[in-house]
Amino acid sequence: MTEPEIPQKRPYPMQVEAGKEYHVCMCG
């Protein structure tokens, strides 16, 4: 079996707005 490829080893930056609620999925 080949080694998995990790596209990015750090969090992805994203724009957020004050007063809004955000949900994040950490699924693999």
C-alpha positions as a printed Julia matrix, in Angstrom:
28×3 Matrix{Float64}:
   0.0    0.0    0.0
   1.31   3.47  -0.83
   1.64   6.23   1.73
  -1.32   8.65   1.99
  -0.84  12.17   0.65
  -1.52  15.05   3.04
  -2.58  18.13   1.01
  -1.73  20.64   3.76
  -0.31  20.08   7.25
  -1.69  23.28   8.79
  -5.17  24.81   9.08
  -6.81  26.43   6.07
  -7.41  30.17   6.59
 -10.96  31.44   6.03
 -12.83  34.72   6.25
 -15.43  34.91   9.03
 -17.94  37.59   9.95
 -18.73  38.85  13.45
 -22.14  37.78  14.76
 -22.41  34.67  12.54
 -22.22  31.08  13.76
 -19.87  28.64  12.01
 -19.65  24.84  12.19
 -16.49  22.97  11.25
 -16.14  19.28  10.37
 -12.79  17.67  11.25
 -13.65  14.43   9.4
 -10.78  12.54   7.83
